């Protein structure tokens, strides 16, 4: 099977019946382990595709480093509720709805001076 990146590979055969010199019939799956960018293609025609690195589910690459996605401790409903009610996002006390004054630098704990609500989320 020919991949989208094949026409930018240095091994591409540029032939309707052959894909490349390394994998004449193409590769199985969506990744070619032998892909090498053809540096003879002019920059205005080149596509910045260097092959997708293999990565396990629940992880992704940041630069050359494999970064695991954090394990979510809250459900989607709990996360949405936090966005709707936490003073970091609303700038209001979730207990009495009084506006909380801004501080410089930005605060870490959002405690309410009016009703005594204490932010224990951190």
SEKOLDO-161655 format. One record per residue: residue number from 1; residue in three letters; z, x, y of N, C-alpha, C in turn. Coordinates in nm, 2 decimals, m for minus. Each point is the difference from the previous one (the first is absolute). Layout:
+-----+-----+--------+--------+---------+--------+---------+----------+--------+--------+---------+
!   k !   r !   n.up ! n.east ! n.north !  ca.up ! ca.east ! ca.north !   c.up ! c.east ! c.north !
+-----+-----+--------+--------+---------+--------+---------+----------+--------+--------+---------+
! NUM ! Ala !      Z !      X !       Y !      Z !       X !        Y !      Z !      X !       Y !
...
+-----+-----+--------+--------+---------+--------+---------+----------+--------+--------+---------+
//
This chain:
+-----+-----+--------+--------+---------+--------+---------+----------+--------+--------+---------+
!   k !   r !   n.up ! n.east ! n.north !  ca.up ! ca.east ! ca.north !   c.up ! c.east ! c.north !
+-----+-----+--------+--------+---------+--------+---------+----------+--------+--------+---------+
!   1 ! Unk !   0.00 !   0.08 !   m0.12 !   0.00 !   m0.08 !     0.12 !   0.00 !   0.09 !    0.12 !
!   2 ! Unk !  m0.09 !  m0.03 !    0.10 !   0.00 !    0.07 !     0.12 !   0.10 !  m0.05 !    0.10 !
!   3 ! Unk !   0.07 !   0.09 !    0.07 !   0.10 !   m0.04 !     0.09 !  m0.06 !   0.01 !    0.14 !
!   4 ! Unk !   0.07 !  m0.06 !    0.10 !  m0.04 !    0.00 !     0.14 !  m0.01 !   0.14 !    0.05 !
!   5 ! Unk !   0.09 !   0.09 !   m0.04 !   0.01 !    0.13 !     0.05 !  m0.11 !   0.10 !   m0.06 !
!   6 ! Unk !  m0.07 !  m0.05 !   m0.11 !  m0.09 !    0.09 !    m0.07 !  m0.11 !   0.06 !    0.09 !
!   7 ! Unk !  m0.05 !  m0.07 !    0.10 !  m0.11 !    0.05 !     0.08 !   0.05 !   0.11 !    0.10 !
!   8 ! Unk !   0.13 !   0.02 !    0.01 !   0.06 !    0.10 !     0.08 !   0.05 !   0.12 !   m0.08 !
!   9 ! Unk !  m0.02 !   0.00 !   m0.13 !   0.05 !    0.10 !    m0.09 !  m0.11 !   0.11 !   m0.01 !
!  10 ! Unk !   0.04 !   0.12 !   m0.02 !  m0.10 !    0.11 !    m0.01 !  m0.07 !   0.00 !   m0.14 !
!  11 ! Unk !   0.06 !  m0.07 !   m0.10 !  m0.07 !   m0.01 !    m0.13 !  m0.09 !  m0.12 !   m0.01 !
!  12 ! Unk !  m0.01 !  m0.08 !    0.10 !  m0.08 !   m0.13 !     0.00 !  m0.15 !   0.04 !   m0.03 !
!  13 ! Unk !  m0.06 !  m0.07 !   m0.09 !  m0.14 !    0.04 !    m0.05 !  m0.11 !  m0.06 !    0.09 !
!  14 ! Unk !   0.03 !  m0.09 !    0.09 !  m0.10 !   m0.06 !     0.08 !  m0.12 !  m0.05 !   m0.08 !
!  15 ! Unk !   0.03 !  m0.06 !   m0.11 !  m0.10 !   m0.05 !    m0.09 !   0.04 !  m0.14 !   m0.05 !
!  16 ! Unk !  m0.10 !  m0.09 !   m0.01 !   0.04 !   m0.14 !    m0.04 !   0.06 !  m0.02 !   m0.14 !
!  17 ! Unk !  m0.03 !   0.10 !   m0.09 !   0.05 !   m0.01 !    m0.14 !   0.12 !   0.08 !   m0.03 !
!  18 ! Unk !   0.03 !   0.10 !    0.08 !   0.11 !    0.09 !    m0.02 !   0.10 !  m0.01 !    0.12 !
!  19 ! Unk !   0.12 !   0.00 !   m0.03 !   0.10 !    0.00 !     0.11 !   0.03 !   0.14 !    0.05 !
!  20 ! Unk !   0.04 !   0.09 !   m0.09 !   0.03 !    0.14 !     0.04 !  m0.02 !   0.09 !   m0.12 !
!  21 ! Unk !   0.01 !   0.13 !    0.04 !  m0.02 !    0.10 !    m0.11 !   0.12 !   0.01 !   m0.09 !
!  22 ! Unk !   0.12 !  m0.03 !    0.05 !   0.12 !    0.00 !    m0.08 !   0.02 !  m0.12 !   m0.09 !
!  23 ! Unk !  m0.03 !  m0.12 !    0.06 !   0.02 !   m0.13 !    m0.06 !  m0.14 !  m0.07 !    0.01 !
!  24 ! Unk !  m0.09 !   0.03 !   m0.09 !  m0.14 !   m0.06 !     0.02 !   0.00 !  m0.15 !    0.00 !
!  25 ! Unk !   0.09 !  m0.06 !   m0.08 !   0.00 !   m0.15 !    m0.01 !   0.11 !  m0.06 !    0.10 !
!  26 ! Unk !   0.07 !   0.08 !    0.08 !   0.10 !   m0.04 !     0.08 !   0.14 !   0.01 !   m0.06 !
!  27 ! Unk !   0.10 !  m0.04 !    0.07 !   0.14 !    0.01 !    m0.06 !   0.05 !  m0.14 !   m0.03 !
!  28 ! Unk !   0.10 !   0.00 !   m0.09 !   0.07 !   m0.12 !    m0.03 !   0.12 !  m0.01 !    0.10 !
!  29 ! Unk !   0.02 !  m0.12 !    0.05 !   0.11 !   m0.02 !     0.09 !  m0.04 !   0.02 !    0.14 !
!  30 ! Unk !   0.09 !   0.00 !    0.10 !  m0.03 !    0.01 !     0.14 !   0.02 !   0.14 !    0.06 !
!  31 ! Unk !   0.01 !   0.10 !   m0.08 !   0.03 !    0.13 !     0.05 !  m0.07 !   0.11 !   m0.07 !
!  32 ! Unk !  m0.06 !   0.10 !    0.07 !  m0.07 !    0.11 !    m0.07 !   0.08 !   0.12 !    0.02 !
!  33 ! Unk !   0.05 !   0.06 !   m0.11 !   0.08 !    0.12 !     0.01 !  m0.08 !   0.13 !    0.05 !
!  34 ! Unk !  m0.13 !  m0.01 !   m0.01 !  m0.08 !    0.12 !     0.04 !  m0.07 !  m0.01 !    0.14 !
!  35 ! Unk !   0.04 !  m0.10 !    0.08 !  m0.06 !   m0.02 !     0.13 !   0.02 !   0.12 !    0.09 !
!  36 ! Unk !  m0.10 !   0.04 !    0.06 !   0.00 !    0.11 !     0.10 !  m0.09 !  m0.05 !    0.12 !
!  37 ! Unk !   0.05 !   0.00 !    0.12 !  m0.07 !   m0.04 !     0.11 !  m0.12 !   0.10 !    0.03 !
!  38 ! Unk !  m0.12 !  m0.06 !    0.01 !  m0.12 !    0.08 !     0.03 !   0.00 !   0.04 !    0.14 !
!  39 ! Unk !   0.03 !   0.13 !    0.03 !   0.01 !    0.05 !     0.13 !  m0.14 !   0.02 !    0.07 !
!  40 ! Unk !  m0.11 !  m0.02 !   m0.07 !  m0.13 !    0.01 !     0.06 !  m0.04 !  m0.12 !    0.07 !
!  41 ! Unk !   0.07 !  m0.11 !   m0.02 !  m0.03 !   m0.13 !     0.07 !   0.04 !   0.02 !    0.14 !
!  42 ! Unk !  m0.09 !  m0.04 !    0.10 !   0.03 !    0.01 !     0.14 !   0.13 !  m0.08 !    0.03 !
!  43 ! Unk !   0.08 !   0.05 !    0.10 !   0.12 !   m0.07 !     0.04 !  m0.02 !  m0.15 !    0.04 !
!  44 ! Unk !  m0.11 !  m0.03 !    0.06 !  m0.02 !   m0.13 !     0.05 !  m0.03 !  m0.10 !   m0.12 !
!  45 ! Unk !  m0.04 !   0.05 !   m0.12 !  m0.02 !   m0.08 !    m0.12 !   0.12 !   0.01 !   m0.09 !
!  46 ! Unk !   0.08 !   0.10 !    0.01 !   0.11 !    0.01 !    m0.09 !   0.11 !  m0.11 !    0.01 !
!  47 ! Unk !   0.06 !  m0.03 !   m0.11 !   0.11 !   m0.10 !     0.00 !   0.12 !   0.08 !   m0.04 !
!  48 ! Unk !   0.11 !  m0.02 !    0.07 !   0.12 !    0.08 !    m0.04 !   0.07 !  m0.06 !   m0.12 !
!  49 ! Unk !  m0.06 !   0.03 !   m0.11 !   0.05 !   m0.05 !    m0.13 !   0.02 !   0.12 !   m0.09 !
!  50 ! Unk !   0.12 !   0.03 !   m0.04 !   0.02 !    0.12 !    m0.08 !   0.05 !  m0.03 !   m0.14 !
!  51 ! Unk !  m0.01 !  m0.13 !   m0.04 !   0.05 !   m0.04 !    m0.13 !   0.14 !  m0.05 !    0.01 !
!  52 ! Unk !   0.02 !  m0.11 !   m0.07 !   0.14 !   m0.06 !     0.00 !   0.09 !   0.08 !   m0.09 !
!  53 ! Unk !   0.11 !   0.04 !    0.05 !   0.10 !    0.07 !    m0.09 !   0.06 !  m0.11 !   m0.09 !
!  54 ! Unk !   0.03 !   0.04 !   m0.12 !   0.07 !   m0.09 !    m0.09 !   0.14 !  m0.02 !    0.05 !
!  55 ! Unk !   0.05 !  m0.12 !   m0.01 !   0.13 !   m0.03 !     0.04 !   0.06 !  m0.11 !   m0.08 !
!  56 ! Unk !   0.13 !   0.01 !   m0.04 !   0.06 !   m0.10 !    m0.08 !   0.02 !  m0.13 !    0.09 !
!  57 ! Unk !   0.02 !  m0.11 !   m0.07 !   0.02 !   m0.13 !     0.07 !   0.13 !   0.01 !    0.07 !
!  58 ! Unk !   0.01 !  m0.04 !    0.13 !   0.12 !    0.01 !     0.07 !   0.02 !   0.13 !    0.08 !
!  59 ! Unk !  m0.11 !   0.07 !    0.01 !   0.00 !    0.12 !     0.08 !  m0.13 !   0.02 !    0.07 !
!  60 ! Unk !   0.00 !   0.09 !    0.10 !  m0.13 !    0.03 !     0.07 !   0.01 !   0.14 !    0.06 !
!  61 ! Unk !  m0.11 !   0.05 !    0.04 !   0.00 !    0.14 !     0.05 !   0.01 !  m0.01 !    0.15 !
!  62 ! Unk !   0.08 !   0.09 !    0.06 !   0.01 !    0.02 !     0.14 !  m0.03 !   0.15 !    0.02 !
!  63 ! Unk !  m0.13 !   0.02 !    0.05 !  m0.04 !    0.14 !     0.00 !  m0.02 !   0.04 !   m0.15 !
!  64 ! Unk !   0.06 !   0.11 !   m0.04 !  m0.01 !    0.05 !    m0.14 !   0.12 !  m0.03 !   m0.08 !
!  65 ! Unk !   0.10 !  m0.08 !    0.07 !   0.12 !   m0.03 !    m0.07 !   0.00 !  m0.14 !   m0.06 !
!  66 ! Unk !   0.05 !  m0.01 !   m0.13 !   0.01 !   m0.13 !    m0.06 !   0.13 !  m0.06 !    0.04 !
!  67 ! Unk !  m0.01 !  m0.12 !    0.07 !   0.12 !   m0.07 !     0.05 !   0.02 !  m0.13 !   m0.08 !
!  68 ! Unk !   0.12 !  m0.01 !   m0.06 !   0.04 !   m0.12 !    m0.07 !   0.04 !  m0.11 !    0.09 !
!  69 ! Unk !  m0.05 !  m0.12 !   m0.02 !   0.04 !   m0.11 !     0.08 !   0.14 !  m0.04 !   m0.02 !
!  70 ! Unk !   0.08 !  m0.03 !    0.10 !   0.14 !   m0.03 !    m0.02 !   0.02 !  m0.13 !   m0.08 !
!  71 ! Unk !   0.10 !   0.00 !   m0.08 !   0.04 !   m0.12 !    m0.08 !   0.06 !  m0.10 !    0.10 !
!  72 ! Unk !  m0.06 !  m0.12 !    0.00 !   0.05 !   m0.10 !     0.09 !   0.13 !  m0.06 !   m0.05 !
!  73 ! Unk !   0.10 !   0.00 !    0.08 !   0.13 !   m0.06 !    m0.03 !   0.01 !  m0.14 !    0.03 !
!  74 ! Unk !  m0.09 !  m0.05 !    0.09 !   0.01 !   m0.14 !     0.04 !  m0.13 !  m0.08 !   m0.04 !
!  75 ! Unk !   0.02 !  m0.13 !   m0.02 !  m0.11 !   m0.08 !    m0.03 !  m0.09 !  m0.02 !    0.13 !
!  76 ! Unk !  m0.12 !  m0.05 !   m0.02 !  m0.08 !   m0.03 !     0.12 !   0.07 !  m0.10 !    0.09 !
!  77 ! Unk !   0.06 !  m0.10 !   m0.05 !   0.07 !   m0.10 !     0.08 !   0.11 !   0.06 !    0.08 !
!  78 ! Unk !   0.08 !   0.10 !   m0.06 !   0.11 !    0.06 !     0.07 !  m0.06 !   0.10 !    0.11 !
!  79 ! Unk !  m0.11 !   0.06 !   m0.02 !  m0.06 !    0.09 !     0.10 !  m0.05 !  m0.08 !    0.12 !
!  80 ! Unk !  m0.06 !  m0.12 !   m0.03 !  m0.05 !   m0.09 !     0.11 !   0.12 !  m0.05 !    0.08 !
!  81 ! Unk !   0.11 !  m0.04 !   m0.07 !   0.11 !   m0.05 !     0.07 !   0.06 !   0.11 !    0.09 !
!  82 ! Unk !   0.00 !   0.12 !   m0.05 !   0.05 !    0.12 !     0.09 !  m0.08 !   0.01 !    0.12 !
!  83 ! Unk !  m0.14 !  m0.01 !   m0.01 !  m0.08 !    0.01 !     0.12 !   0.02 !  m0.12 !    0.09 !
!  84 ! Unk !   0.04 !  m0.11 !   m0.05 !   0.02 !   m0.12 !     0.09 !   0.14 !   0.00 !    0.06 !
!  85 ! Unk !   0.09 !   0.08 !   m0.05 !   0.14 !   m0.02 !     0.05 !   0.07 !   0.13 !    0.05 !
!  86 ! Unk !  m0.05 !   0.12 !   m0.04 !   0.07 !    0.12 !     0.03 !  m0.02 !   0.03 !    0.15 !
!  87 ! Unk !   0.11 !   0.04 !    0.07 !  m0.02 !    0.04 !     0.14 !  m0.09 !   0.11 !    0.04 !
!  88 ! Unk !  m0.03 !   0.09 !   m0.10 !  m0.10 !    0.10 !     0.03 !  m0.13 !  m0.06 !    0.03 !
!  89 ! Unk !  m0.04 !  m0.12 !   m0.06 !  m0.12 !   m0.06 !     0.02 !   0.00 !  m0.11 !    0.10 !
!  90 ! Unk !   0.12 !  m0.07 !    0.01 !   0.01 !   m0.12 !     0.09 !   0.07 !   0.03 !    0.13 !
!  91 ! Unk !   0.08 !   0.11 !    0.01 !   0.08 !    0.04 !     0.11 !   0.10 !  m0.11 !    0.04 !
!  92 ! Unk !   0.04 !  m0.08 !   m0.10 !   0.10 !   m0.10 !     0.01 !   0.10 !   0.01 !   m0.11 !
!  93 ! Unk !   0.12 !  m0.05 !    0.03 !   0.11 !    0.00 !    m0.11 !  m0.04 !  m0.11 !   m0.10 !
!  94 ! Unk !   0.00 !   0.03 !   m0.13 !  m0.04 !   m0.10 !    m0.10 !   0.11 !  m0.11 !   m0.01 !
!  95 ! Unk !   0.12 !   0.03 !    0.05 !   0.11 !   m0.10 !    m0.01 !   0.01 !  m0.10 !    0.12 !
!  96 ! Unk !   0.00 !   0.06 !    0.12 !   0.01 !   m0.09 !     0.12 !  m0.13 !  m0.01 !    0.08 !
!  97 ! Unk !  m0.10 !   0.08 !   m0.03 !  m0.13 !   m0.01 !     0.07 !   0.00 !   0.06 !    0.14 !
!  98 ! Unk !   0.11 !   0.07 !    0.04 !   0.01 !    0.06 !     0.13 !  m0.09 !   0.12 !    0.00 !
!  99 ! Unk !  m0.07 !   0.03 !    0.11 !  m0.08 !    0.12 !     0.01 !   0.09 !   0.12 !   m0.01 !
! 100 ! Unk !  m0.05 !   0.10 !   m0.07 !   0.07 !    0.13 !     0.00 !  m0.06 !   0.10 !    0.10 !
! 101 ! Unk !   0.08 !   0.06 !    0.08 !  m0.06 !    0.09 !     0.10 !  m0.06 !   0.12 !   m0.06 !
! 102 ! Unk !  m0.10 !   0.05 !    0.07 !  m0.07 !    0.12 !    m0.05 !   0.08 !   0.12 !    0.03 !
! 103 ! Unk !  m0.01 !   0.10 !   m0.09 !   0.07 !    0.13 !     0.03 !  m0.09 !   0.11 !   m0.02 !
! 104 ! Unk !   0.02 !   0.11 !    0.08 !  m0.08 !    0.12 !    m0.02 !   0.09 !   0.11 !   m0.04 !
! 105 ! Unk !  m0.03 !   0.07 !   m0.11 !  m0.11 !   m0.02 !    m0.09 !   0.03 !  m0.12 !   m0.08 !
! 106 ! Unk !  m0.11 !  m0.05 !   m0.07 !   0.02 !   m0.13 !    m0.08 !   0.11 !   0.01 !   m0.09 !
! 107 ! Unk !   0.07 !  m0.11 !   m0.02 !   0.12 !    0.00 !    m0.08 !  m0.03 !  m0.01 !   m0.15 !
! 108 ! Unk !   0.10 !   0.04 !   m0.07 !  m0.01 !    0.00 !    m0.15 !   0.08 !  m0.13 !   m0.05 !
! 109 ! Unk !   0.11 !  m0.02 !    0.06 !   0.08 !   m0.12 !    m0.04 !  m0.01 !  m0.10 !    0.11 !
! 110 ! Unk !  m0.03 !  m0.12 !   m0.04 !  m0.02 !   m0.11 !     0.09 !   0.12 !  m0.10 !    0.00 !
! 111 ! Unk !   0.11 !   0.04 !    0.05 !   0.12 !   m0.08 !     0.00 !   0.00 !  m0.09 !    0.13 !
! 112 ! Unk !   0.04 !  m0.12 !   m0.01 !   0.01 !   m0.10 !     0.11 !   0.13 !   0.00 !    0.07 !
! 113 ! Unk !   0.00 !   0.03 !    0.13 !   0.12 !    0.00 !     0.08 !   0.05 !  m0.14 !    0.03 !
! 114 ! Unk !  m0.09 !  m0.10 !   m0.01 !   0.04 !   m0.13 !     0.04 !   0.07 !  m0.08 !   m0.11 !
! 115 ! Unk !  m0.05 !   0.01 !   m0.13 !   0.07 !   m0.08 !    m0.11 !   0.07 !   0.10 !   m0.10 !
! 116 ! Unk !  m0.02 !   0.12 !    0.01 !   0.06 !    0.10 !    m0.09 !  m0.08 !   0.02 !   m0.13 !
! 117 ! Unk !  m0.12 !  m0.05 !   m0.01 !  m0.08 !    0.03 !    m0.12 !  m0.02 !   0.15 !   m0.01 !
! 118 ! Unk !   0.01 !   0.05 !   m0.13 !  m0.02 !    0.14 !    m0.02 !  m0.11 !   0.02 !   m0.10 !
! 119 ! Unk !  m0.09 !   0.09 !    0.04 !  m0.12 !    0.03 !    m0.08 !   0.04 !   0.10 !   m0.11 !
! 120 ! Unk !   0.00 !  m0.04 !   m0.12 !   0.04 !    0.08 !    m0.11 !  m0.12 !   0.03 !   m0.09 !
! 121 ! Unk !  m0.12 !  m0.01 !    0.06 !  m0.12 !    0.03 !    m0.08 !  m0.03 !   0.14 !   m0.02 !
! 122 ! Unk !   0.06 !   0.09 !    0.08 !  m0.03 !    0.14 !    m0.01 !   0.11 !   0.07 !   m0.08 !
+-----+-----+--------+--------+---------+--------+---------+----------+--------+--------+---------+
//
